[in-house]
Amino acid sequence: MKSNDEISWRDAVRIDEAVRRGVKGTRERLFLHRSLRPLTAVDFRQAKDFGQIDLFGNECEGLCGI
């Protein structure tokens, strides 16, 4: 979304900010991302963005039982 759909990204950031305000009467902090950081602070790059090659080439068909 961040790279390909600016409108959706802005909506997601707005929702993330609203969620992080939490529920009234509690001190619990809520986040949308598993890193427990605001979406605007998350590094969404993947290993391939740093030059890591895909050793499996997306060839797995799910038949090996793993």
BAFI-3210 file (N, C-alpha, C; in Angstrom, 3 decimals, decimal comma, padded with zeros to 6 digits):
// residues 66
n [1|2|3|4|5|6|7|8|9|10|11|12|13|14|15|16|17|18|19|20|21|22|23|24|25|26|27|28|29|30|31|32|33|34|35|36|37|38|39|40|41|42|43|44|45|46|47|48|49|50|51|52|53|54|55|56|57|58|59|60|61|62|63|64|65|66]
n.u [000,823|001,893|003,730|002,260|-000,389|-001,369|-003,574|-004,901|-002,814|-002,608|-005,106|-004,728|-002,700|-004,062|-006,007|-004,322|-003,250|-005,578|-006,234|-004,030|-004,516|-006,021|-008,340|-010,747|-010,266|-008,429|-004,961|-003,706|-001,692|-002,209|-001,428|-001,229|000,731|002,937|005,387|004,978|005,086|004,362|002,768|004,012|006,627|007,621|009,839|009,387|010,842|012,147|014,140|015,011|015,212|017,624|019,429|019,361|019,079|016,427|016,307|014,684|013,078|010,326|009,256|008,028|005,473|004,026|003,929|005,752|005,340|006,192]
n.v [-001,191|001,225|001,837|001,587|002,506|005,329|006,642|004,620|004,015|006,405|006,277|003,953|004,806|006,801|005,240|003,642|005,597|006,335|003,934|003,634|005,561|004,270|002,648|004,373|004,878|002,887|001,951|000,655|000,290|000,215|-001,280|-001,537|-002,865|-005,678|-005,098|-003,349|-000,615|002,660|002,833|004,630|004,548|002,081|-000,140|-001,339|-002,743|-005,688|-008,731|-009,204|-006,651|-005,857|-007,264|-010,011|-013,193|-015,203|-018,329|-020,458|-019,847|-019,642|-022,155|-024,127|-026,437|-027,346|-030,076|-031,572|-031,935|-030,204]
n.w [000,000|000,825|-001,178|-003,536|-003,400|-002,538|-001,364|000,102|001,835|003,342|004,599|006,136|007,866|009,230|010,538|012,095|013,805|015,172|016,454|018,117|020,004|021,765|024,038|025,843|029,289|029,696|029,856|027,931|025,078|021,665|018,506|014,921|013,530|013,870|014,984|016,960|016,537|015,247|012,032|010,301|011,131|010,571|008,936|005,900|004,082|002,489|002,668|000,044|-000,926|000,006|-001,407|-001,003|-002,371|-003,764|-002,769|-003,322|-005,416|-005,527|-006,076|-004,606|-004,246|-002,196|-001,676|-000,294|002,376|004,284]
ca.u [000,000|002,727|004,382|001,400|-001,735|-001,179|-004,825|-005,080|-001,759|-003,024|-006,208|-004,161|-001,993|-005,102|-006,588|-003,283|-003,200|-006,796|-006,128|-003,015|-005,081|-006,504|-009,711|-010,872|-010,299|-007,349|-003,638|-003,166|-001,335|-002,525|-000,741|-001,640|001,867|003,460|006,593|004,498|005,517|003,429|003,009|004,937|007,982|007,966|010,644|008,696|011,720|012,328|015,510|015,360|015,561|019,010|020,250|019,212|018,438|015,388|016,925|013,700|012,450|008,878|008,948|007,374|004,068|003,396|003,744|006,801|004,889|006,768]
ca.v [000,000|002,424|002,111|001,497|003,061|006,421|006,930|003,555|004,173|007,485|005,742|003,015|005,603|007,443|004,205|003,288|006,664|006,242|002,726|003,863|006,385|003,284|002,631|005,253|004,206|001,905|002,464|-000,247|000,890|-000,714|-001,019|-002,397|-003,654|-006,588|-004,538|-002,428|000,721|003,312|002,458|005,569|004,264|000,701|-000,360|-002,408|-003,405|-007,122|-009,187|-009,044|-005,247|-005,703|-008,098|-011,435|-013,907|-016,162|-019,626|-021,451|-019,409|-019,839|-023,412|-025,072|-026,718|-027,799|-031,520|-032,255|-032,159|-029,225]
ca.w [000,000|000,952|-002,458|-004,714|-003,238|-001,580|-000,644|001,090|002,839|004,243|005,405|007,106|008,869|010,039|011,391|013,060|014,805|015,991|017,283|019,146|021,086|022,723|024,542|026,996|030,578|029,799|029,510|026,930|023,793|020,588|017,247|013,819|013,054|014,892|015,592|018,003|016,164|014,330|010,637|009,665|011,605|010,224|007,727|005,184|003,118|002,684|002,428|-001,375|-001,145|000,425|-002,256|-000,711|-003,476|-003,409|-003,013|-003,735|-006,657|-005,432|-006,753|-003,710|-004,557|-000,977|-001,684|000,451|003,733|005,216]
c.u [000,865|003,330|003,408|000,031|-001,717|-002,429|-005,062|-004,038|-002,137|-004,165|-005,674|-003,434|-002,995|-005,735|-005,592|-003,205|-004,411|-006,723|-005,131|-003,492|-005,699|-007,962|-009,761|-010,972|-009,238|-006,030|-002,977|-002,888|-001,532|-001,807|-001,288|-000,512|002,467|004,733|006,256|005,061|004,446|003,764|004,028|006,385|008,464|008,770|010,058|009,581|011,887|013,760|015,927|015,736|017,011|019,948|020,169|018,497|017,396|015,904|015,948|012,966|010,949|008,418|008,186|005,894|003,323|003,212|004,760|006,418|005,449|005,789]
c.v [001,251|002,818|002,265|002,151|004,126|006,708|005,882|003,661|005,272|007,044|004,814|003,761|006,284|006,444|003,801|004,328|006,612|005,053|002,952|004,795|005,494|003,442|003,506|004,431|003,126|002,561|001,605|000,506|-000,159|-000,289|-001,949|-003,316|-004,479|-006,082|-003,605|-001,020|001,338|002,933|003,366|005,314|002,864|000,667|-001,570|-003,104|-004,876|-007,490|-008,986|-007,606|-004,954|-006,631|-009,588|-012,113|-014,871|-017,551|-020,682|-021,062|-019,625|-021,113|-024,397|-025,204|-027,248|-029,299|-032,272|-032,506|-031,184|-028,083]
c.w [000,000|-000,387|-003,622|-004,602|-002,144|-000,752|000,444|002,195|003,837|005,146|006,494|008,219|009,801|011,013|012,475|014,167|015,732|016,942|018,418|020,257|022,150|023,088|025,779|028,277|030,729|029,432|028,443|025,637|022,713|019,312|016,178|013,378|014,190|015,563|016,758|017,801|015,280|012,886|009,962|010,076|011,224|008,929|007,006|004,146|003,492|002,363|000,973|-001,702|-000,772|-000,350|-001,973|-001,871|-002,937|-003,773|-003,503|-005,018|-006,692|-006,135|-005,876|-004,059|-003,344|-000,884|-000,836|001,916|004,737|005,414]
res [m|k|s|n|d|e|i|s|w|r|d|a|v|r|i|d|e|a|v|r|r|g|v|k|g|t|r|e|r|l|f|l|h|r|s|l|r|p|l|t|a|v|d|f|r|q|a|k|d|f|g|q|i|d|l|f|g|n|e|c|e|g|l|c|g|i]
***
